[in-house]
Amino acid sequence: MKALSEACQEERPNVEADDVTALVIRALGLVLGRLVRDGGGTGGTGGTGGTLNQRHFILTKLITSAAQALIEVLEIDINLDLVTSQRVSRVLKKMRLVRAKQPGTGNRGWMISLDDLYLYR
């Protein structure tokens, strides 16, 4: 019984904050992967270099929506009400990503490259 309990604990992290961080990273990968695949798509791109270090502007609300969609599709055991734009922003800030505002609208988002996400794989 003890071995089964330990195996369960290794498969699933106990701390919900870690779950939300992992969820946000997965959501970022989903959104950024789609942007790279589509050649920039929505949002501005900046910087120089190849695909890995090309920065993309991604709205916080887009990352939040992707995270909430992942919860529903993958049936992740996280309360949807806990995944808000404010909480997603706190996670991204702790990851030390670059904040930005969308020109003309003032919408808030993040300048993110694939290289930024490689640190968290």
C-alpha positions as a LaTeX table, in Angstrom:
\begin{tabular}{lrrr}
\hline
Residue & $x$ (\AA) & $y$ (\AA) & $z$ (\AA) \\
\hline
Met1 & 0.00 & 0.00 & 0.00 \\
Lys2 & 2.87 & 2.37 & 0.85 \\
Ala3 & 4.57 & 1.72 & $-2.50$ \\
Leu4 & 1.32 & 2.47 & $-4.33$ \\
Ser5 & 0.92 & 5.72 & $-2.41$ \\
Glu6 & 4.47 & 6.81 & $-3.21$ \\
Ala7 & 4.02 & 5.96 & $-6.89$ \\
Cys8 & 0.85 & 8.08 & $-7.00$ \\
Gln9 & 2.62 & 11.03 & $-5.41$ \\
Glu10 & 5.45 & 10.86 & $-7.94$ \\
Glu11 & 3.04 & 10.86 & $-10.87$ \\
Arg12 & 1.06 & 13.90 & $-9.72$ \\
Pro13 & 2.53 & 17.00 & $-8.02$ \\
Asn14 & 0.82 & 17.99 & $-4.78$ \\
Val15 & 1.20 & 21.75 & $-5.05$ \\
Glu16 & $-1.51$ & 23.46 & $-7.08$ \\
Ala17 & 0.70 & 26.48 & $-7.76$ \\
Asp18 & 3.09 & 24.20 & $-9.61$ \\
Asp19 & 0.17 & 22.82 & $-11.57$ \\
Val20 & $-0.86$ & 26.31 & $-12.67$ \\
Thr21 & 2.72 & 27.14 & $-13.68$ \\
Ala22 & 2.94 & 23.95 & $-15.74$ \\
Leu23 & $-0.45$ & 24.74 & $-17.25$ \\
Val24 & 0.64 & 28.25 & $-18.25$ \\
Ile25 & 3.81 & 26.88 & $-19.85$ \\
Arg26 & 1.76 & 24.36 & $-21.84$ \\
Ala27 & $-0.65$ & 27.11 & $-22.90$ \\
Leu28 & 2.27 & 29.29 & $-24.00$ \\
Gly29 & 3.68 & 26.40 & $-26.01$ \\
Leu30 & 0.31 & 25.91 & $-27.68$ \\
Val31 & $-0.14$ & 29.58 & $-28.59$ \\
Leu32 & 3.47 & 30.23 & $-29.55$ \\
Gly33 & 3.67 & 27.02 & $-31.57$ \\
Arg34 & 0.64 & 28.06 & $-33.56$ \\
Leu35 & 2.11 & 31.53 & $-34.16$ \\
Val36 & 5.41 & 30.08 & $-35.37$ \\
Arg37 & 3.65 & 27.52 & $-37.55$ \\
Asp38 & 1.48 & 30.20 & $-39.15$ \\
Gly39 & 4.47 & 32.48 & $-39.73$ \\
Gly40 & 3.59 & 35.19 & $-37.24$ \\
Gly41 & $-0.20$ & 35.17 & $-37.52$ \\
Thr42 & $-1.72$ & 37.51 & $-34.97$ \\
Gly43 & 0.41 & 39.76 & $-32.85$ \\
Gly44 & 3.51 & 41.68 & $-33.73$ \\
Thr45 & 6.90 & 40.17 & $-34.14$ \\
Gly46 & 10.15 & 41.84 & $-33.40$ \\
Gly47 & 13.80 & 41.16 & $-32.94$ \\
Thr48 & 16.22 & 39.51 & $-35.30$ \\
Gly49 & 17.46 & 36.02 & $-35.75$ \\
Gly50 & 15.90 & 32.67 & $-36.48$ \\
Thr51 & 12.66 & 31.16 & $-35.36$ \\
Leu52 & 13.98 & 30.28 & $-31.90$ \\
Asn53 & 14.76 & 33.80 & $-30.77$ \\
Gln54 & 12.13 & 35.70 & $-32.75$ \\
Arg55 & 9.86 & 37.42 & $-30.22$ \\
His56 & 6.08 & 37.41 & $-30.57$ \\
Phe57 & 3.61 & 39.66 & $-28.79$ \\
Ile58 & 1.01 & 37.47 & $-27.06$ \\
Leu59 & $-1.94$ & 38.93 & $-25.17$ \\
Thr60 & $-2.38$ & 37.81 & $-21.57$ \\
Lys61 & $-6.04$ & 37.06 & $-22.24$ \\
Leu62 & $-5.05$ & 34.74 & $-25.13$ \\
Ile63 & $-2.73$ & 32.77 & $-22.84$ \\
Thr64 & $-5.46$ & 32.62 & $-20.20$ \\
Ser65 & $-8.00$ & 31.34 & $-22.74$ \\
Ala66 & $-5.56$ & 28.69 & $-23.95$ \\
Ala67 & $-4.92$ & 27.57 & $-20.37$ \\
Gln68 & $-8.65$ & 27.33 & $-19.67$ \\
Ala69 & $-9.18$ & 25.37 & $-22.91$ \\
Leu70 & $-6.43$ & 22.93 & $-21.89$ \\
Ile71 & $-8.16$ & 22.38 & $-18.54$ \\
Glu72 & $-11.40$ & 21.49 & $-20.29$ \\
Val73 & $-9.98$ & 19.39 & $-23.13$ \\
Leu74 & $-7.44$ & 17.46 & $-21.06$ \\
Glu75 & $-9.74$ & 17.32 & $-18.01$ \\
Ile76 & $-7.01$ & 18.70 & $-15.75$ \\
Asp77 & $-7.94$ & 18.83 & $-12.07$ \\
Ile78 & $-7.63$ & 22.62 & $-11.69$ \\
Asn79 & $-10.58$ & 24.88 & $-10.95$ \\
Leu80 & $-11.31$ & 27.09 & $-13.98$ \\
Asp81 & $-12.08$ & 30.01 & $-11.65$ \\
Leu82 & $-8.46$ & 29.95 & $-10.43$ \\
Val83 & $-7.06$ & 30.53 & $-13.92$ \\
Thr84 & $-7.47$ & 34.27 & $-14.39$ \\
Ser85 & $-5.49$ & 36.83 & $-16.38$ \\
Gln86 & $-4.08$ & 38.20 & $-13.12$ \\
Arg87 & $-2.85$ & 34.80 & $-11.99$ \\
Val88 & $-1.42$ & 34.01 & $-15.42$ \\
Ser89 & 0.39 & 37.38 & $-15.35$ \\
Arg90 & 1.91 & 36.56 & $-11.96$ \\
Val91 & 3.19 & 33.23 & $-13.27$ \\
Leu92 & 4.70 & 34.88 & $-16.36$ \\
Lys93 & 6.25 & 37.60 & $-14.23$ \\
Lys94 & 7.89 & 34.95 & $-12.01$ \\
Met95 & 9.25 & 33.38 & $-15.20$ \\
Arg96 & 10.88 & 36.78 & $-15.88$ \\
Leu97 & 9.31 & 37.20 & $-19.29$ \\
Val98 & 9.10 & 40.64 & $-20.89$ \\
Arg99 & 5.86 & 42.59 & $-20.43$ \\
Ala100 & 4.56 & 44.72 & $-23.29$ \\
Lys101 & 1.54 & 46.73 & $-24.37$ \\
Gln102 & $-0.13$ & 46.43 & $-27.73$ \\
Pro103 & 0.36 & 49.64 & $-29.72$ \\
Gly104 & $-2.81$ & 51.63 & $-30.23$ \\
Thr105 & $-5.03$ & 49.56 & $-27.94$ \\
Gly106 & $-3.10$ & 49.44 & $-24.69$ \\
Asn107 & $-3.89$ & 45.72 & $-24.26$ \\
Arg108 & $-1.30$ & 44.02 & $-22.11$ \\
Gly109 & 0.73 & 41.05 & $-23.15$ \\
Trp110 & 4.17 & 39.53 & $-23.29$ \\
Met111 & 7.04 & 39.40 & $-25.76$ \\
Ile112 & 7.96 & 35.71 & $-25.89$ \\
Ser113 & 10.21 & 33.57 & $-28.05$ \\
Leu114 & 10.54 & 29.81 & $-28.36$ \\
Asp115 & 13.97 & 30.19 & $-26.80$ \\
Asp116 & 12.29 & 31.57 & $-23.64$ \\
Leu117 & 10.18 & 28.43 & $-23.33$ \\
Tyr118 & 13.11 & 26.05 & $-23.80$ \\
Leu119 & 14.30 & 27.03 & $-20.33$ \\
Tyr120 & 11.16 & 25.44 & $-18.86$ \\
Arg121 & 10.91 & 22.15 & $-20.73$ \\
\hline
\end{tabular}
